[in-house]
Amino acid sequence: MSGHFRPGSLVVVYLAAPRQKIWGVLRTLDGGGVTIEGIDLQSFDECLRGLASKEIHPGDISLAFYPIARVEKILADRGSDDVPSLEEQFTSRVGVGIAEFLSRC
């Protein structure tokens, strides 16, 4: 799993028990688990609205470690001709990409 992703990659992490999907910047990935700085996809639109309107602050994007036993899969954040990537959606609504946004914090 770790051969495909490097720190700084934009990924979606699918988790079990409880089921969650987390999107953001991969910080670490090894046999123990994954650390990601990002947003739970269940609250993605709400978070972007808040970030764009300055009602939510950068600190509301969380840095979290998930043990490998919870990780079902990790996918790259890629869009298609019909659907923009999550990064493209973030950039269009907030004005900068998530990595640049987090570096300003």
C-alpha positions, 0 to 999 in steps of 0.5 A, a space after each residue: 500500500 505505501 509504495 503508491 503514496 508518499 507524504 503530501 499525496 492527496 488521498 481518500 482514506 476509506 475506514 471501517 468500524 465505524 465507516 468513514 471516508 477522509 480526504 486530505 493530505 497524506 502525512 504518513 503511511 506505514 504498517 502501523 497506520 495512516 496519518 492524514 490532515 483533512 476533512 471527513 467527506 460527510 462534512 466536506 460541503 459544509 466545511 468548504 462553505 465555512 472555509 470560503 466564508 471564513 466562518 470555519 478556521 484552518 484549525 477545523 481541518 484535523 490531523 488524525 492517525 488511523 490504525 491500519 486495522 481500520 483502513 479498508 483502502 486508500 485512493 488517489 484524489 483524481 477527477 474525471 471529465 465529468 466530476 472534478 477531483 476533491 482538490 479541484 472542488 476545494 480550490 474553486 471554493 476556497 481559492 487555494 489548494 489544501 496543501 497551500 491552505 494548510 501551509 498558511 496556518 
